[in-house]
C-alpha cells in the first residue's frame, strides 16, 4: 500500500478505507505494508494491480533483479503510457523476468462482485500452462473459478482494447443512445479487436471465449465499470479533468486509447471506434460529431 495511514487503518479495523471498504480482511493471511522491496523479496508470486500509468512509479524502488526466480502476474488492463508497451513486456525488459514466469489475469471479473462472493470466472494467460495452472489453484475457491490459457499477449491486448470500447459505450449512453445502438457498437467492436489482434499478434483465437468477448461484455455493460462510467460522464458534457476529479479513480481506457491509437499509426488497421474515442478525449471533438460518423460506419 502506498499510504501509511491506510496501512494503520487496515491493521486496526481490518478494512481498506479507500476501496471496497465493506470487505473485512483476515489479518492471519494479509499483512499490509508500504515497503515494496520487503514485500517482493518475501514473495514467490507477485501480483501487479496498480493503474498502468503509475506502474513505473510504483516499481521504481525495486532493483533490476527484484523478480528473479519469482512468478509475476499482471492484473493491469492497460499499457505503459508514451512507451506504448504491455505491462508484461515492460516487466520483462526492465526486470528480466522470463516468459515462463509471466502471467496475465483476465476476466470477465469485477473486483466488486468477488468481494460480494458472487460467482466469478478468471482466465490466466501464460506461455507456460503448467505455471498458469498452479496459479489458478491458488485463486480458486467456492465462488471463483480460474482457467489457464496459452495466449498471454492476445488476452493482454484484448483487456486493453475492451476498456476503450467501454468508454465508447459510456459515451453513447451519455449521448442518449439506447440498448439497440450499444448492441451494434459492441458487435462492431469485436470485429475491431479481431482486426487489431490479427495485425499485431496473429494467432488463431476463439474470440467468443470468456477471456475475450466475456471480458468485453462485463466492462461494456456493468454498473461497476469505471471506463463505462467515465465515458458516460464525457458523453454528458464533462471535461476529462472534471470527470477524473469526480470519479477519484483511474479509468484505464483514457490512457489506453492513446497508446493503441499511436500503435495503429504503423499498423493502419481500420479502427473507427478507437479513433472516435481518441478524437473525443484528446482532440476535444464533440461526442455528437464523432458518433454521427460512427453511425454511418456500423453494420
Steps between C-alpha positions, in 0.01 A plus 500: 500500500626849422349682797625426852175626653307247292727224629429605859126518432491156338709350779275646769156467341559225238352720228656701217368855554520588129390204290248220560477622857224252580747210473643367826856365468627203697834626629617144556538490121553866407790718611471858370826686442643808329839332446480363147856363511425291806167380362650388169806344664282282724266386220510215248201633307464874429176656374520845341172688543567874472377719212726467195586870505663457843679167457843655446458722805370215716791271411770769492661393830552141390843384376525342155522149647203547737286239321775243449358150553149636559180472301354840410129528416356820355139587582547835325277571200710770338831593339799709606408849372726657235708181478186321376608158627308232686563462872651153458734630229611782728563265793690262273726771354550702821537217751607205288203278584494195275197428283419182690468700824259762364123477538202716411182499710195555280127498555216525456516603862439817703662520843178636647315177426784284629480701824127420510584131445309492173588213266793624292740368237862583428726410210874478562707562189852363475761357266535222758173319569649305793583825681161646411322193637693520828395862532139410423506258792600785731206712385220246491238486773128429524405816307807559280591270215829548314619342177834520315537612138814510285438841340663744738551776243156470342326507837701801610436699183131408510479622861645833389260527207187413698553803723499723193176341384349547846583870476316511168199323654495750784525794262215355295283470810588855601390612152164326556558212262309190606552127537448437128791724408723363773443145377616603153790695651625196694453270200706732281754531780568125489590529133723797581678305775541202267655714226740658746607168656552344157725790405710526815503140631359257242372172643191287459278605791146419606404860571157396625672355809468647849845661496411699188128556437406433863747757631376753246134448591543538875701819454265646241177434691577481873408764757843436655692593184715806565557545127130493417433746784777731380371483143146574615621816670684609186187433296298719735738792454766462768854597412764230542642676805167552673401137440831377644464718808142393568571129453813503719599174327698423186322400179770301320338557163591870508871419478453182297328670209799728446740202499288294259444802276876561481576132434244496222676777311741227387252213479237701308213279616145626446404600857213750485393459865851549634546799271174658615583459870849643444359801315250567780747467788820642352391731219185624677274426208133491597366152586192584293714561192707183543199278562323634192802374305494164680130452427571495127786250537317239705322205345 
